[in-house]
Amino acid sequence: MSEPTPHPVNISVYESGVTPPARPEWKNWDSVFYKQIEDGEKDITPRTDQSCYNK
């Protein structure tokens, strides 16, 4: 078996000036989250390897 040949990757980064929007303040997230679960808006069923194929 021969030695692997390295293939370097050149990456250039430029400043675009684009910034993400300000993060909104969400103080009572837990009450909102649990309400979403109660209303069925959030799915909290356990995940399995095949669950991504179930719709």
PDBQT receptor file of N, H, CA, C and O in Angstrom, charges set to zero:
ATOM      1  N   MET A   1       0.847  -1.162   0.000  1.00  0.00    +0.000 N 
ATOM      2  CA  MET A   1       0.000   0.000   0.000  1.00  0.00    +0.000 C 
ATOM      3  C   MET A   1       0.904   1.240   0.000  1.00  0.00    +0.000 C 
ATOM      4  O   MET A   1       1.872   1.310   0.756  1.00  0.00    +0.000 OA
ATOM      5  N   SER A   2       0.581   2.200  -0.842  1.00  0.00    +0.000 N 
ATOM      6  H   SER A   2      -0.205   2.143  -1.457  1.00  0.00    +0.000 HD
ATOM      7  CA  SER A   2       1.402   3.404  -0.957  1.00  0.00    +0.000 C 
ATOM      8  C   SER A   2       0.903   4.495  -0.013  1.00  0.00    +0.000 C 
ATOM      9  O   SER A   2      -0.219   4.447   0.493  1.00  0.00    +0.000 OA
ATOM     10  N   GLU A   3       1.763   5.465   0.203  1.00  0.00    +0.000 N 
ATOM     11  H   GLU A   3       2.673   5.504  -0.208  1.00  0.00    +0.000 HD
ATOM     12  CA  GLU A   3       1.411   6.597   1.063  1.00  0.00    +0.000 C 
ATOM     13  C   GLU A   3       0.355   7.467   0.383  1.00  0.00    +0.000 C 
ATOM     14  O   GLU A   3       0.397   7.646  -0.834  1.00  0.00    +0.000 OA
ATOM     15  N   PRO A   4      -0.587   8.006   1.150  1.00  0.00    +0.000 N 
ATOM     16  CA  PRO A   4      -1.607   8.893   0.550  1.00  0.00    +0.000 C 
ATOM     17  C   PRO A   4      -0.988  10.202   0.088  1.00  0.00    +0.000 C 
ATOM     18  O   PRO A   4      -0.028  10.691   0.684  1.00  0.00    +0.000 OA
ATOM     19  N   THR A   5      -1.538  10.758  -0.966  1.00  0.00    +0.000 N 
ATOM     20  H   THR A   5      -2.318  10.360  -1.450  1.00  0.00    +0.000 HD
ATOM     21  CA  THR A   5      -1.084  12.041  -1.494  1.00  0.00    +0.000 C 
ATOM     22  C   THR A   5      -1.949  13.149  -0.899  1.00  0.00    +0.000 C 
ATOM     23  O   THR A   5      -3.167  13.133  -1.071  1.00  0.00    +0.000 OA
ATOM     24  N   PRO A   6      -1.344  14.106  -0.207  1.00  0.00    +0.000 N 
ATOM     25  CA  PRO A   6      -2.151  15.196   0.356  1.00  0.00    +0.000 C 
ATOM     26  C   PRO A   6      -2.642  16.150  -0.732  1.00  0.00    +0.000 C 
ATOM     27  O   PRO A   6      -1.915  16.455  -1.678  1.00  0.00    +0.000 OA
ATOM     28  N   HIS A   7      -3.859  16.609  -0.590  1.00  0.00    +0.000 N 
ATOM     29  H   HIS A   7      -4.450  16.361   0.178  1.00  0.00    +0.000 HD
ATOM     30  CA  HIS A   7      -4.439  17.583  -1.509  1.00  0.00    +0.000 C 
ATOM     31  C   HIS A   7      -4.946  18.753  -0.661  1.00  0.00    +0.000 C 
ATOM     32  O   HIS A   7      -6.089  18.734  -0.204  1.00  0.00    +0.000 OA
ATOM     33  N   PRO A   8      -4.113  19.760  -0.449  1.00  0.00    +0.000 N 
ATOM     34  CA  PRO A   8      -4.528  20.877   0.408  1.00  0.00    +0.000 C 
ATOM     35  C   PRO A   8      -5.697  21.659  -0.192  1.00  0.00    +0.000 C 
ATOM     36  O   PRO A   8      -5.860  21.736  -1.410  1.00  0.00    +0.000 OA
ATOM     37  N   VAL A   9      -6.496  22.231   0.690  1.00  0.00    +0.000 N 
ATOM     38  H   VAL A   9      -6.363  22.169   1.679  1.00  0.00    +0.000 HD
ATOM     39  CA  VAL A   9      -7.634  23.040   0.278  1.00  0.00    +0.000 C 
ATOM     40  C   VAL A   9      -7.334  24.484   0.651  1.00  0.00    +0.000 C 
ATOM     41  O   VAL A   9      -7.015  24.776   1.803  1.00  0.00    +0.000 OA
ATOM     42  N   ASN A  10      -7.434  25.375  -0.306  1.00  0.00    +0.000 N 
ATOM     43  H   ASN A  10      -7.693  25.138  -1.242  1.00  0.00    +0.000 HD
ATOM     44  CA  ASN A  10      -7.223  26.795  -0.053  1.00  0.00    +0.000 C 
ATOM     45  C   ASN A  10      -8.580  27.455   0.187  1.00  0.00    +0.000 C 
ATOM     46  O   ASN A  10      -9.493  27.331  -0.629  1.00  0.00    +0.000 OA
ATOM     47  N   ILE A  11      -8.702  28.151   1.305  1.00  0.00    +0.000 N 
ATOM     48  H   ILE A  11      -7.961  28.252   1.968  1.00  0.00    +0.000 HD
ATOM     49  CA  ILE A  11      -9.954  28.807   1.671  1.00  0.00    +0.000 C 
ATOM     50  C   ILE A  11      -9.699  30.298   1.794  1.00  0.00    +0.000 C 
ATOM     51  O   ILE A  11      -8.755  30.724   2.461  1.00  0.00    +0.000 OA
ATOM     52  N   SER A  12     -10.541  31.084   1.151  1.00  0.00    +0.000 N 
ATOM     53  H   SER A  12     -11.307  30.738   0.609  1.00  0.00    +0.000 HD
ATOM     54  CA  SER A  12     -10.468  32.542   1.264  1.00  0.00    +0.000 C 
ATOM     55  C   SER A  12     -11.707  33.040   1.988  1.00  0.00    +0.000 C 
ATOM     56  O   SER A  12     -12.818  32.591   1.706  1.00  0.00    +0.000 OA
ATOM     57  N   VAL A  13     -11.520  33.970   2.923  1.00  0.00    +0.000 N 
ATOM     58  H   VAL A  13     -10.618  34.335   3.152  1.00  0.00    +0.000 HD
ATOM     59  CA  VAL A  13     -12.627  34.537   3.691  1.00  0.00    +0.000 C 
ATOM     60  C   VAL A  13     -12.643  36.039   3.457  1.00  0.00    +0.000 C 
ATOM     61  O   VAL A  13     -11.617  36.710   3.562  1.00  0.00    +0.000 OA
ATOM     62  N   TYR A  14     -13.820  36.555   3.138  1.00  0.00    +0.000 N 
ATOM     63  H   TYR A  14     -14.654  36.010   3.052  1.00  0.00    +0.000 HD
ATOM     64  CA  TYR A  14     -13.967  37.982   2.872  1.00  0.00    +0.000 C 
ATOM     65  C   TYR A  14     -14.998  38.558   3.831  1.00  0.00    +0.000 C 
ATOM     66  O   TYR A  14     -15.976  37.891   4.168  1.00  0.00    +0.000 OA
ATOM     67  N   GLU A  15     -14.787  39.775   4.266  1.00  0.00    +0.000 N 
ATOM     68  H   GLU A  15     -13.992  40.317   3.992  1.00  0.00    +0.000 HD
ATOM     69  CA  GLU A  15     -15.762  40.466   5.110  1.00  0.00    +0.000 C 
ATOM     70  C   GLU A  15     -16.861  41.025   4.216  1.00  0.00    +0.000 C 
ATOM     71  O   GLU A  15     -16.606  41.859   3.348  1.00  0.00    +0.000 OA
ATOM     72  N   SER A  16     -18.092  40.554   4.439  1.00  0.00    +0.000 N 
ATOM     73  H   SER A  16     -18.300  39.877   5.145  1.00  0.00    +0.000 HD
ATOM     74  CA  SER A  16     -19.213  40.990   3.601  1.00  0.00    +0.000 C 
ATOM     75  C   SER A  16     -20.003  42.127   4.242  1.00  0.00    +0.000 C 
ATOM     76  O   SER A  16     -20.758  42.822   3.562  1.00  0.00    +0.000 OA
ATOM     77  N   GLY A  17     -19.832  42.315   5.543  1.00  0.00    +0.000 N 
ATOM     78  H   GLY A  17     -19.219  41.751   6.096  1.00  0.00    +0.000 HD
ATOM     79  CA  GLY A  17     -20.605  43.339   6.224  1.00  0.00    +0.000 C 
ATOM     80  C   GLY A  17     -21.995  42.894   6.608  1.00  0.00    +0.000 C 
ATOM     81  O   GLY A  17     -22.727  43.657   7.238  1.00  0.00    +0.000 OA
ATOM     82  N   VAL A  18     -22.391  41.669   6.246  1.00  0.00    +0.000 N 
ATOM     83  H   VAL A  18     -21.797  41.049   5.734  1.00  0.00    +0.000 HD
ATOM     84  CA  VAL A  18     -23.708  41.159   6.575  1.00  0.00    +0.000 C 
ATOM     85  C   VAL A  18     -23.694  40.677   8.022  1.00  0.00    +0.000 C 
ATOM     86  O   VAL A  18     -22.804  39.926   8.421  1.00  0.00    +0.000 OA
ATOM     87  N   THR A  19     -24.671  41.105   8.799  1.00  0.00    +0.000 N 
ATOM     88  H   THR A  19     -25.394  41.715   8.474  1.00  0.00    +0.000 HD
ATOM     89  CA  THR A  19     -24.766  40.685  10.186  1.00  0.00    +0.000 C 
ATOM     90  C   THR A  19     -26.129  40.051  10.431  1.00  0.00    +0.000 C 
ATOM     91  O   THR A  19     -27.108  40.418   9.782  1.00  0.00    +0.000 OA
ATOM     92  N   PRO A  20     -26.201  39.110  11.354  1.00  0.00    +0.000 N 
ATOM     93  CA  PRO A  20     -27.504  38.488  11.642  1.00  0.00    +0.000 C 
ATOM     94  C   PRO A  20     -28.422  39.480  12.347  1.00  0.00    +0.000 C 
ATOM     95  O   PRO A  20     -27.946  40.426  12.975  1.00  0.00    +0.000 OA
ATOM     96  N   PRO A  21     -29.731  39.272  12.248  1.00  0.00    +0.000 N 
ATOM     97  CA  PRO A  21     -30.644  40.160  12.953  1.00  0.00    +0.000 C 
ATOM     98  C   PRO A  21     -30.485  39.998  14.462  1.00  0.00    +0.000 C 
ATOM     99  O   PRO A  21     -29.982  38.980  14.936  1.00  0.00    +0.000 OA
ATOM    100  N   ALA A  22     -30.906  40.980  15.188  1.00  0.00    +0.000 N 
ATOM    101  H   ALA A  22     -31.315  41.807  14.802  1.00  0.00    +0.000 HD
ATOM    102  CA  ALA A  22     -30.827  40.928  16.644  1.00  0.00    +0.000 C 
ATOM    103  C   ALA A  22     -31.710  39.808  17.174  1.00  0.00    +0.000 C 
ATOM    104  O   ALA A  22     -32.813  39.583  16.676  1.00  0.00    +0.000 OA
ATOM    105  N   ARG A  23     -31.220  39.120  18.172  1.00  0.00    +0.000 N 
ATOM    106  H   ARG A  23     -30.324  39.303  18.576  1.00  0.00    +0.000 HD
ATOM    107  CA  ARG A  23     -31.973  38.018  18.759  1.00  0.00    +0.000 C 
ATOM    108  C   ARG A  23     -33.075  38.579  19.655  1.00  0.00    +0.000 C 
ATOM    109  O   ARG A  23     -32.795  39.389  20.539  1.00  0.00    +0.000 OA
ATOM    110  N   PRO A  24     -34.314  38.163  19.442  1.00  0.00    +0.000 N 
ATOM    111  CA  PRO A  24     -35.389  38.688  20.284  1.00  0.00    +0.000 C 
ATOM    112  C   PRO A  24     -35.294  38.118  21.701  1.00  0.00    +0.000 C 
ATOM    113  O   PRO A  24     -34.818  37.000  21.895  1.00  0.00    +0.000 OA
ATOM    114  N   GLU A  25     -35.740  38.877  22.666  1.00  0.00    +0.000 N 
ATOM    115  H   GLU A  25     -36.127  39.786  22.508  1.00  0.00    +0.000 HD
ATOM    116  CA  GLU A  25     -35.737  38.411  24.048  1.00  0.00    +0.000 C 
ATOM    117  C   GLU A  25     -36.978  37.553  24.267  1.00  0.00    +0.000 C 
ATOM    118  O   GLU A  25     -38.094  37.968  23.953  1.00  0.00    +0.000 OA
ATOM    119  N   TRP A  26     -36.779  36.380  24.797  1.00  0.00    +0.000 N 
ATOM    120  H   TRP A  26     -35.873  36.043  25.052  1.00  0.00    +0.000 HD
ATOM    121  CA  TRP A  26     -37.877  35.443  25.013  1.00  0.00    +0.000 C 
ATOM    122  C   TRP A  26     -37.779  34.964  26.451  1.00  0.00    +0.000 C 
ATOM    123  O   TRP A  26     -37.113  33.969  26.737  1.00  0.00    +0.000 OA
ATOM    124  N   LYS A  27     -38.447  35.675  27.361  1.00  0.00    +0.000 N 
ATOM    125  H   LYS A  27     -38.989  36.483  27.129  1.00  0.00    +0.000 HD
ATOM    126  CA  LYS A  27     -38.281  35.427  28.787  1.00  0.00    +0.000 C 
ATOM    127  C   LYS A  27     -39.023  34.183  29.270  1.00  0.00    +0.000 C 
ATOM    128  O   LYS A  27     -38.444  33.363  29.982  1.00  0.00    +0.000 OA
ATOM    129  N   ASN A  28     -40.259  34.032  28.908  1.00  0.00    +0.000 N 
ATOM    130  H   ASN A  28     -40.730  34.699  28.330  1.00  0.00    +0.000 HD
ATOM    131  CA  ASN A  28     -41.075  32.929  29.424  1.00  0.00    +0.000 C 
ATOM    132  C   ASN A  28     -41.121  31.765  28.445  1.00  0.00    +0.000 C 
ATOM    133  O   ASN A  28     -42.195  31.276  28.093  1.00  0.00    +0.000 OA
ATOM    134  N   TRP A  29     -39.947  31.328  28.010  1.00  0.00    +0.000 N 
ATOM    135  H   TRP A  29     -39.074  31.725  28.295  1.00  0.00    +0.000 HD
ATOM    136  CA  TRP A  29     -39.901  30.272  27.001  1.00  0.00    +0.000 C 
ATOM    137  C   TRP A  29     -40.476  28.964  27.519  1.00  0.00    +0.000 C 
ATOM    138  O   TRP A  29     -41.101  28.231  26.752  1.00  0.00    +0.000 OA
ATOM    139  N   ASP A  30     -40.285  28.644  28.809  1.00  0.00    +0.000 N 
ATOM    140  H   ASP A  30     -39.778  29.239  29.432  1.00  0.00    +0.000 HD
ATOM    141  CA  ASP A  30     -40.742  27.352  29.297  1.00  0.00    +0.000 C 
ATOM    142  C   ASP A  30     -42.260  27.232  29.276  1.00  0.00    +0.000 C 
ATOM    143  O   ASP A  30     -42.785  26.182  28.905  1.00  0.00    +0.000 OA
ATOM    144  N   SER A  31     -42.975  28.281  29.666  1.00  0.00    +0.000 N 
ATOM    145  H   SER A  31     -42.548  29.134  29.967  1.00  0.00    +0.000 HD
ATOM    146  CA  SER A  31     -44.432  28.197  29.640  1.00  0.00    +0.000 C 
ATOM    147  C   SER A  31     -44.933  28.117  28.201  1.00  0.00    +0.000 C 
ATOM    148  O   SER A  31     -45.890  27.393  27.927  1.00  0.00    +0.000 OA
ATOM    149  N   VAL A  32     -44.317  28.834  27.291  1.00  0.00    +0.000 N 
ATOM    150  H   VAL A  32     -43.539  29.423  27.514  1.00  0.00    +0.000 HD
ATOM    151  CA  VAL A  32     -44.717  28.785  25.884  1.00  0.00    +0.000 C 
ATOM    152  C   VAL A  32     -44.415  27.406  25.305  1.00  0.00    +0.000 C 
ATOM    153  O   VAL A  32     -45.229  26.843  24.573  1.00  0.00    +0.000 OA
ATOM    154  N   PHE A  33     -43.243  26.864  25.635  1.00  0.00    +0.000 N 
ATOM    155  H   PHE A  33     -42.581  27.321  26.230  1.00  0.00    +0.000 HD
ATOM    156  CA  PHE A  33     -42.840  25.551  25.134  1.00  0.00    +0.000 C 
ATOM    157  C   PHE A  33     -43.807  24.458  25.601  1.00  0.00    +0.000 C 
ATOM    158  O   PHE A  33     -44.267  23.642  24.802  1.00  0.00    +0.000 OA
ATOM    159  N   TYR A  34     -44.110  24.451  26.902  1.00  0.00    +0.000 N 
ATOM    160  H   TYR A  34     -43.736  25.114  27.551  1.00  0.00    +0.000 HD
ATOM    161  CA  TYR A  34     -45.017  23.420  27.424  1.00  0.00    +0.000 C 
ATOM    162  C   TYR A  34     -46.431  23.586  26.879  1.00  0.00    +0.000 C 
ATOM    163  O   TYR A  34     -47.139  22.595  26.699  1.00  0.00    +0.000 OA
ATOM    164  N   LYS A  35     -46.850  24.808  26.617  1.00  0.00    +0.000 N 
ATOM    165  H   LYS A  35     -46.275  25.613  26.764  1.00  0.00    +0.000 HD
ATOM    166  CA  LYS A  35     -48.166  25.044  26.003  1.00  0.00    +0.000 C 
ATOM    167  C   LYS A  35     -48.194  24.476  24.586  1.00  0.00    +0.000 C 
ATOM    168  O   LYS A  35     -49.204  23.912  24.164  1.00  0.00    +0.000 OA
ATOM    169  N   GLN A  36     -47.088  24.620  23.847  1.00  0.00    +0.000 N 
ATOM    170  H   GLN A  36     -46.268  25.078  24.190  1.00  0.00    +0.000 HD
ATOM    171  CA  GLN A  36     -47.012  24.066  22.493  1.00  0.00    +0.000 C 
ATOM    172  C   GLN A  36     -47.108  22.541  22.533  1.00  0.00    +0.000 C 
ATOM    173  O   GLN A  36     -47.711  21.934  21.647  1.00  0.00    +0.000 OA
ATOM    174  N   ILE A  37     -46.522  21.924  23.548  1.00  0.00    +0.000 N 
ATOM    175  H   ILE A  37     -46.032  22.417  24.267  1.00  0.00    +0.000 HD
ATOM    176  CA  ILE A  37     -46.614  20.471  23.689  1.00  0.00    +0.000 C 
ATOM    177  C   ILE A  37     -48.058  20.075  23.990  1.00  0.00    +0.000 C 
ATOM    178  O   ILE A  37     -48.582  19.141  23.383  1.00  0.00    +0.000 OA
ATOM    179  N   GLU A  38     -48.699  20.770  24.914  1.00  0.00    +0.000 N 
ATOM    180  H   GLU A  38     -48.274  21.529  25.407  1.00  0.00    +0.000 HD
ATOM    181  CA  GLU A  38     -50.086  20.470  25.272  1.00  0.00    +0.000 C 
ATOM    182  C   GLU A  38     -51.025  20.623  24.078  1.00  0.00    +0.000 C 
ATOM    183  O   GLU A  38     -51.948  19.826  23.906  1.00  0.00    +0.000 OA
ATOM    184  N   ASP A  39     -50.791  21.640  23.259  1.00  0.00    +0.000 N 
ATOM    185  H   ASP A  39     -50.042  22.287  23.399  1.00  0.00    +0.000 HD
ATOM    186  CA  ASP A  39     -51.652  21.901  22.099  1.00  0.00    +0.000 C 
ATOM    187  C   ASP A  39     -51.344  20.992  20.915  1.00  0.00    +0.000 C 
ATOM    188  O   ASP A  39     -52.060  21.019  19.914  1.00  0.00    +0.000 OA
ATOM    189  N   GLY A  40     -50.271  20.178  21.019  1.00  0.00    +0.000 N 
ATOM    190  H   GLY A  40     -49.689  20.157  21.832  1.00  0.00    +0.000 HD
ATOM    191  CA  GLY A  40     -49.895  19.298  19.917  1.00  0.00    +0.000 C 
ATOM    192  C   GLY A  40     -49.083  19.982  18.839  1.00  0.00    +0.000 C 
ATOM    193  O   GLY A  40     -48.829  19.397  17.787  1.00  0.00    +0.000 OA
ATOM    194  N   GLU A  41     -48.668  21.225  19.089  1.00  0.00    +0.000 N 
ATOM    195  H   GLU A  41     -48.873  21.701  19.944  1.00  0.00    +0.000 HD
ATOM    196  CA  GLU A  41     -47.879  21.967  18.107  1.00  0.00    +0.000 C 
ATOM    197  C   GLU A  41     -46.453  21.415  18.019  1.00  0.00    +0.000 C 
ATOM    198  O   GLU A  41     -45.839  21.438  16.952  1.00  0.00    +0.000 OA
ATOM    199  N   LYS A  42     -45.929  20.918  19.154  1.00  0.00    +0.000 N 
ATOM    200  H   LYS A  42     -46.429  20.900  20.020  1.00  0.00    +0.000 HD
ATOM    201  CA  LYS A  42     -44.595  20.318  19.203  1.00  0.00    +0.000 C 
ATOM    202  C   LYS A  42     -44.743  18.816  19.328  1.00  0.00    +0.000 C 
ATOM    203  O   LYS A  42     -45.540  18.332  20.131  1.00  0.00    +0.000 OA
ATOM    204  N   ASP A  43     -43.981  18.075  18.539  1.00  0.00    +0.000 N 
ATOM    205  H   ASP A  43     -43.334  18.468  17.886  1.00  0.00    +0.000 HD
ATOM    206  CA  ASP A  43     -43.985  16.623  18.592  1.00  0.00    +0.000 C 
ATOM    207  C   ASP A  43     -42.845  16.166  19.497  1.00  0.00    +0.000 C 
ATOM    208  O   ASP A  43     -41.677  16.441  19.219  1.00  0.00    +0.000 OA
ATOM    209  N   ILE A  44     -43.185  15.468  20.581  1.00  0.00    +0.000 N 
ATOM    210  H   ILE A  44     -44.133  15.245  20.807  1.00  0.00    +0.000 HD
ATOM    211  CA  ILE A  44     -42.144  15.030  21.515  1.00  0.00    +0.000 C 
ATOM    212  C   ILE A  44     -42.049  13.508  21.570  1.00  0.00    +0.000 C 
ATOM    213  O   ILE A  44     -41.576  12.958  22.564  1.00  0.00    +0.000 OA
ATOM    214  N   THR A  45     -42.493  12.821  20.518  1.00  0.00    +0.000 N 
ATOM    215  H   THR A  45     -42.878  13.269  19.710  1.00  0.00    +0.000 HD
ATOM    216  CA  THR A  45     -42.388  11.372  20.512  1.00  0.00    +0.000 C 
ATOM    217  C   THR A  45     -40.922  10.972  20.377  1.00  0.00    +0.000 C 
ATOM    218  O   THR A  45     -40.142  11.677  19.736  1.00  0.00    +0.000 OA
ATOM    219  N   PRO A  46     -40.542   9.837  20.982  1.00  0.00    +0.000 N 
ATOM    220  CA  PRO A  46     -39.142   9.390  20.893  1.00  0.00    +0.000 C 
ATOM    221  C   PRO A  46     -38.737   9.136  19.444  1.00  0.00    +0.000 C 
ATOM    222  O   PRO A  46     -39.541   8.671  18.635  1.00  0.00    +0.000 OA
ATOM    223  N   ARG A  47     -37.499   9.442  19.131  1.00  0.00    +0.000 N 
ATOM    224  H   ARG A  47     -36.846   9.820  19.788  1.00  0.00    +0.000 HD
ATOM    225  CA  ARG A  47     -36.984   9.250  17.776  1.00  0.00    +0.000 C 
ATOM    226  C   ARG A  47     -36.311   7.892  17.667  1.00  0.00    +0.000 C 
ATOM    227  O   ARG A  47     -35.647   7.440  18.600  1.00  0.00    +0.000 OA
ATOM    228  N   THR A  48     -36.490   7.244  16.516  1.00  0.00    +0.000 N 
ATOM    229  H   THR A  48     -37.030   7.612  15.759  1.00  0.00    +0.000 HD
ATOM    230  CA  THR A  48     -35.805   5.994  16.209  1.00  0.00    +0.000 C 
ATOM    231  C   THR A  48     -35.061   6.174  14.910  1.00  0.00    +0.000 C 
ATOM    232  O   THR A  48     -35.226   7.187  14.231  1.00  0.00    +0.000 OA
ATOM    233  N   ASP A  49     -34.245   5.206  14.558  1.00  0.00    +0.000 N 
ATOM    234  H   ASP A  49     -34.111   4.383  15.110  1.00  0.00    +0.000 HD
ATOM    235  CA  ASP A  49     -33.490   5.296  13.309  1.00  0.00    +0.000 C 
ATOM    236  C   ASP A  49     -34.399   5.416  12.099  1.00  0.00    +0.000 C 
ATOM    237  O   ASP A  49     -34.049   6.087  11.128  1.00  0.00    +0.000 OA
ATOM    238  N   GLN A  50     -35.555   4.782  12.140  1.00  0.00    +0.000 N 
ATOM    239  H   GLN A  50     -35.840   4.238  12.929  1.00  0.00    +0.000 HD
ATOM    240  CA  GLN A  50     -36.470   4.785  11.000  1.00  0.00    +0.000 C 
ATOM    241  C   GLN A  50     -37.539   5.864  11.087  1.00  0.00    +0.000 C 
ATOM    242  O   GLN A  50     -38.318   6.020  10.147  1.00  0.00    +0.000 OA
ATOM    243  N   SER A  51     -37.602   6.616  12.185  1.00  0.00    +0.000 N 
ATOM    244  H   SER A  51     -36.969   6.489  12.948  1.00  0.00    +0.000 HD
ATOM    245  CA  SER A  51     -38.694   7.573  12.359  1.00  0.00    +0.000 C 
ATOM    246  C   SER A  51     -38.659   8.706  11.348  1.00  0.00    +0.000 C 
ATOM    247  O   SER A  51     -39.683   9.340  11.094  1.00  0.00    +0.000 OA
ATOM    248  N   CYS A  52     -37.497   8.968  10.770  1.00  0.00    +0.000 N 
ATOM    249  H   CYS A  52     -36.665   8.453  10.976  1.00  0.00    +0.000 HD
ATOM    250  CA  CYS A  52     -37.426  10.049   9.774  1.00  0.00    +0.000 C 
ATOM    251  C   CYS A  52     -38.188   9.694   8.509  1.00  0.00    +0.000 C 
ATOM    252  O   CYS A  52     -38.514  10.576   7.714  1.00  0.00    +0.000 OA
ATOM    253  N   TYR A  53     -38.480   8.393   8.310  1.00  0.00    +0.000 N 
ATOM    254  H   TYR A  53     -38.215   7.677   8.956  1.00  0.00    +0.000 HD
ATOM    255  CA  TYR A  53     -39.202   7.986   7.109  1.00  0.00    +0.000 C 
ATOM    256  C   TYR A  53     -40.716   7.971   7.330  1.00  0.00    +0.000 C 
ATOM    257  O   TYR A  53     -41.482   7.866   6.372  1.00  0.00    +0.000 OA
ATOM    258  N   ASN A  54     -41.147   8.074   8.587  1.00  0.00    +0.000 N 
ATOM    259  H   ASN A  54     -40.525   8.159   9.365  1.00  0.00    +0.000 HD
ATOM    260  CA  ASN A  54     -42.580   8.064   8.904  1.00  0.00    +0.000 C 
ATOM    261  C   ASN A  54     -43.139   9.460   8.756  1.00  0.00    +0.000 C 
ATOM    262  O   ASN A  54     -42.565  10.420   9.269  1.00  0.00    +0.000 OA
ATOM    263  N   LYS A  55     -44.239   9.578   8.067  1.00  0.00    +0.000 N 
ATOM    264  H   LYS A  55     -44.704   8.798   7.650  1.00  0.00    +0.000 HD
ATOM    265  CA  LYS A  55     -44.877  10.881   7.898  1.00  0.00    +0.000 C 
ATOM    266  C   LYS A  55     -46.339  10.772   8.148  1.00  0.00    +0.000 C 
ATOM    267  O   LYS A  55     -47.058  11.767   8.055  1.00  0.00    +0.000 OA
TER     268      LYS A  55
